[in-house]
Amino acid sequence: MSIEYMYGWPLRRVHMPNGDQLVLMYCETGDEPQLELHKMNHNVYRRNAQGEILWQVQRNDSNHPPGWWDELHRQARAEGLDGAREPFMRIWVENADGTFQSEPDGRTPAMVQTWTSGCTLHLDGSAYQHYILDPDTGIAKNVTKLPVRPW
């Protein structure tokens, strides 16, 4: 199967029952084109069968203190960066029975998955952040239990 690209980045895809696709742009080689900060941190989209973008993911990080993202950006800028680059790393479909759709290794989410009613969409972000994605609205709710590191 050939890899599909968006903005020069390879995609992981989730097929929806109506023909739409959820796509996650991910880093495969490290040679992908540089993206502006917002696009990098919101790297999940829903496209219709014609390839038109219906939504770009919105993060809901209300389980973190106010100003969490501002502080991440401040720290990154202090290091000479344009801001905190924290893209989503993986998208995976949890089936109603608790299993997930994986590559043959059984550990890695499949490059192409299928969502059906009753499934849950998960996004894994950088720095141990875990989100549940609503496929209708594009809102990714951060469900990470805090503190992330117990030490």
N, C-alpha and C positions, 0 to 999 in steps of 0.2 A: 504494500500500500504506500502510495506516495504521501509525503508530508505536505500539508497545506500551509501557506504563509499569509501573514497579515502585517503590514508595515515592515516587512522583511524579517519577521519573527515566526518561528514554527508554532503550530497550534496543537493543543489538545482539544478534542471536541466531544460534546455531549449532544446527541440527537434527541430532539423533542418530538412528541407524537404528531404535531401539526406540520412537520417539515422544517421548523426553525432549528438552529444550532446555537448552543452555548459554546463559546471558544475562549480558551485561555492561552495568551501568548506567553511562551516560556523560553528560557535561555537554554540552548542546546550546546553551543560551541564557545560562547563568549565573544564571538565575532559579529553578533547581531548589531544592527544600526543603533546608535544612541537615540533614545526617545526622551521627549520632554518629561519633566517630573510627574505631572498629573497623569499622563498616559501610562507611565511606568507603574505608578502605584494603583492604577485602576485598569488592570490588564485583562479584564474579563468582559466579554460582550455577548449580547444576544443578537443574532442575525436571522433574517427571514430567508426563505428559499431563494430569493433573488440576490442575496448577499448584502441587503441594506441593514444597517445597524439600527436595532430597535431600542436598545439601552446599553449604557456602559455602567459597570458595577458602581454602586455607592456603598461606602463603608459605614457601618454603625458600630462605633467603638464606645458605646455608652457604658460599658462595664469597666472602663478605664477612667482615671481621674480627668477632669476638665483640663484642656491644654496639653494632653498627652502627645498629640501629633506636633504641636508647636514646639514642645521640648525636644522631640526627636529631630525636627528640622533645625532647631537652634544648635544642637550638638553637631549635626552633620555640617552645617555651615561653618562652625568653629574649626572644623577640620579641612575647610577649603572646598567643600562640596556644594552643590546647588540646593541641597536638601536631603532629607532621608529618603532613600530609595528602598522601599519595602514592598516589592511586588508579591502577588500571589504566586505560589510555587507549584501547587497541585490542585486539580479539581477531581473529585471522585464522587461516584454515585453509590450510596448505600441502599441496597435493595430492602424491601419491606421485611425480609427475613433476617436482616442484619449482615448479610454478606455484601461484598463489593466487587465491582467489575475490574479485574486485574489483568495484567500481562501474564504470560505463562509462568513467570517466576513466582506468582502468587503474592508478591509484596508491593508491586508498583501499579498504580491505577492505569487502566488501559488507555492508550492514546485516543481511542474512539469508544465512547460509551453510549448507552441509551437510557434515557429517563422515562419512567412511566409513573402513573399516579401511585402514590404511596411510598415513593422513593424519597430519600433525603439527599440534597446536594451539599457537599462539604468543600470548603476551600482551606488549604493550608497556606498561611502566609509566612513571611520571614520572621525570625526571632520567636518561634514557637507559638505564633498566633493561629487560632483555629476559628473558622467562621462557618455559619450555616447560610446558604444562599437561597433566597426566594426567587425561583425562576420567572415568576410573573412580573415582579417589581424591579429585580436587579439589586435589591438591598442585601448586603452581606452582613449578617449580625455576628459580631465578635462574641464567642462563647467561651473564650479562654478562661480557665479558672486561675485566679490570682492568689498568691504570687506565682509567677511562672516557674521560678527556680526556688526550691525550698531552703537553699543554703544562704 
